[in-house]
Amino acid sequence: MTATDARPNLLGITINHRSMRGDARRFAALVQSIADGTTVSSPARARAVERYLTSLCTGIHHHHQAEDEVLWPVLEAAAGAEVDLTELTDDHAQLDPLLDRLRAEARALSAAPHDRAAAARLAATLTTLRDLLDEHIDDEERTVFPVIMRYVSHAEWERVEAAVRKGSAMSFELPRIERYATGDELAELYRMAGPVLRLMLALVRPAFLRREKVIFG
């Protein structure tokens, strides 16, 4: 097995990982503050939290499904015995029931916005998700990223990224990229994607910011 010459660009997956972790962290803190009574849970805020978390769960599920079905076979074919994906796959299996519980608890809070016990249950599940994502993504970036860079061609990586984009909700994913990328990273994304990215962001940004305001004030 020889290393490939063209190196994949891992900026997109890096920012996606950061956005999942960042959202789990900030929503765990927000919902805990609702459970503590320090943040008011209005019906509008609770509904917006439910909608956002439902989209987040869908995005996380799609991400790990794409890894299982597209990226993992690419890595196994390219790197063979040099990559062991067992633990990462096991983490993915833990995620789906956790995401189902998260959706149900977000619906429960939306139905009863002033129920601090419902908020406490949701906050606990978000905290579990936060910790699982932190551990899982740290492991993945430490063990899988070097394998991608060594053995996966640029063309094959582009095929993986295309499969991920195909099932993504761009109205949700794009403004989160803008939120979590650094200035230098955004500049690189603009160079890579051209003016279409600026146009798409301009279209989806206003609705995203309105929802952010309802949720976080």
C-alpha positions in Angstrom: 0.0 0.0 0.0 1.5 3.3 -1.0 0.6 6.8 0.1 -1.4 8.9 -2.4 0.1 12.0 -3.9 -3.0 14.3 -3.8 -3.9 15.1 -0.3 -7.6 15.4 0.8 -8.8 18.6 2.3 -10.3 17.9 5.7 -11.5 21.4 6.4 -15.2 20.6 5.7 -15.3 17.6 8.1 -13.3 19.4 10.7 -15.8 22.3 10.8 -18.7 19.9 10.8 -17.3 18.1 13.8 -16.8 21.4 15.5 -20.3 22.5 14.8 -21.8 19.3 16.2 -19.7 19.6 19.4 -20.4 23.3 19.7 -24.1 22.9 19.4 -24.3 20.1 21.9 -22.3 22.2 24.3 -24.3 25.4 24.0 -27.7 23.7 24.0 -26.8 21.7 27.1 -25.9 24.9 28.9 -29.0 26.7 27.7 -31.4 24.0 28.6 -29.7 23.5 32.0 -30.3 27.2 32.7 -34.0 26.7 31.8 -34.1 23.7 34.3 -32.4 25.9 36.9 -34.9 28.7 36.4 -32.3 31.3 35.3 -33.6 31.4 31.7 -37.3 31.8 30.9 -38.7 29.0 28.7 -41.4 30.7 26.6 -43.5 28.7 24.2 -41.7 30.3 21.3 -38.3 29.5 22.7 -39.2 25.9 23.5 -40.6 25.4 20.0 -37.5 26.9 18.4 -35.3 24.7 20.6 -37.2 21.6 19.5 -36.9 22.5 15.8 -33.2 23.2 16.1 -32.4 20.0 18.1 -34.5 17.9 15.7 -32.4 19.3 12.8 -29.2 18.7 14.8 -30.2 15.1 15.5 -30.9 14.6 11.8 -27.6 16.1 10.8 -25.6 14.0 13.4 -27.4 10.8 12.2 -26.7 11.6 8.6 -23.0 12.3 9.4 -22.3 9.0 11.1 -24.4 7.0 8.6 -22.3 8.5 5.8 -19.2 7.5 7.6 -20.5 3.9 8.1 -21.7 3.5 4.6 -19.3 5.5 2.5 -16.1 6.6 4.4 -15.4 3.4 6.4 -15.4 1.2 3.3 -13.1 3.6 1.5 -10.7 3.5 4.5 -10.8 -0.3 4.7 -10.1 -0.6 1.0 -7.3 1.9 1.0 -5.5 1.2 4.3 -6.5 -2.4 5.2 -5.2 -3.6 8.5 -3.8 -0.2 9.3 -7.2 1.1 10.4 -9.5 -0.4 13.1 -12.9 1.2 13.0 -14.6 -1.1 15.6 -14.7 1.4 18.5 -15.9 4.3 16.2 -18.6 2.1 14.8 -19.7 1.1 18.3 -20.0 4.8 19.2 -22.3 5.3 16.2 -24.5 2.4 17.4 -24.8 4.3 20.8 -25.8 7.5 19.1 -29.1 6.5 17.5 -31.0 5.7 20.6 -29.6 8.7 22.3 -30.7 10.9 19.4 -34.2 9.4 19.6 -34.4 10.2 23.3 -33.2 13.7 22.6 -35.9 14.3 20.0 -38.6 13.0 22.3 -37.4 15.1 25.2 -37.3 18.2 23.0 -40.9 17.6 22.0 -41.9 17.2 25.6 -40.3 20.5 26.5 -42.0 22.2 23.5 -45.4 20.8 24.7 -44.8 22.0 28.3 -42.4 25.0 28.1 -42.6 25.8 31.8 -41.9 22.2 33.0 -38.5 22.5 34.6 -38.3 18.7 35.1 -38.7 18.2 31.4 -35.9 20.7 30.8 -33.7 18.9 33.3 -34.2 15.6 31.5 -33.4 17.2 28.1 -30.3 18.9 29.6 -29.0 15.6 31.0 -29.4 14.0 27.6 -27.7 16.9 25.9 -24.8 16.6 28.3 -24.5 12.9 27.5 -24.5 13.7 23.8 -21.9 16.5 24.4 -19.6 14.1 26.2 -20.0 11.3 23.7 -19.3 13.6 20.8 -16.3 15.1 22.4 -14.8 11.6 23.1 -15.8 10.2 19.7 -14.6 13.1 17.6 -11.3 13.3 19.5 -10.7 9.6 18.8 -11.8 9.9 15.2 -9.6 12.9 14.4 -6.6 11.4 16.2 -6.9 7.9 14.5 -8.7 8.3 11.3 -7.6 11.7 9.9 -3.9 10.6 9.5 -5.1 7.5 7.7 -7.2 9.6 5.3 -4.3 11.9 4.7 -1.9 9.0 4.0 -4.0 6.6 2.0 -7.1 8.3 0.5 -6.8 10.2 -2.8 -8.1 13.7 -3.3 -10.6 12.3 -5.8 -11.9 9.6 -3.5 -12.2 12.1 -0.7 -14.3 14.4 -2.9 -16.6 11.4 -3.6 -17.0 10.9 0.1 -17.8 14.6 0.7 -20.3 14.6 -2.2 -22.1 11.7 -0.6 -22.3 13.6 2.7 -23.6 16.8 1.0 -26.2 14.8 -0.9 -28.2 14.1 2.2 -27.6 17.3 4.2 -30.1 20.1 4.9 -28.1 23.0 3.5 -30.4 25.6 5.1 -29.3 24.2 8.5 -25.7 23.2 7.8 -24.4 26.2 5.9 -25.0 28.9 8.5 -23.6 26.7 11.2 -20.4 26.4 9.1 -20.3 30.2 9.1 -20.8 30.2 12.8 -18.1 27.8 13.7 -15.4 28.4 11.1 -12.6 30.8 11.8 -12.1 33.8 9.5 -9.2 32.1 7.8 -11.2 28.9 7.3 -14.1 30.8 5.8 -11.8 32.6 3.4 -10.5 29.2 2.3 -14.0 27.9 1.9 -14.9 30.9 -0.2 -11.8 30.3 -2.4 -12.8 26.7 -2.9 -16.5 27.1 -3.5 -16.5 30.5 -5.3 -19.3 33.0 -5.3 -22.0 30.3 -5.0 -21.2 29.9 -1.3 -21.6 33.6 -0.5 -24.9 33.6 -2.3 -26.2 30.5 -0.5 -25.2 31.9 2.8 -26.9 35.2 2.1 -30.1 33.3 1.4 -30.1 31.1 4.5 -28.4 33.4 7.0 -31.4 35.6 7.9 -33.7 32.8 9.0 -30.9 31.2 11.0 -30.1 34.4 12.8 -33.8 35.0 13.6 -34.0 31.5 15.2 -30.8 32.1 17.1 -32.3 35.2 18.6 -35.5 33.4 19.7 -33.4 30.6 21.3 -30.5 32.5 22.8 -31.9 36.1 23.1 
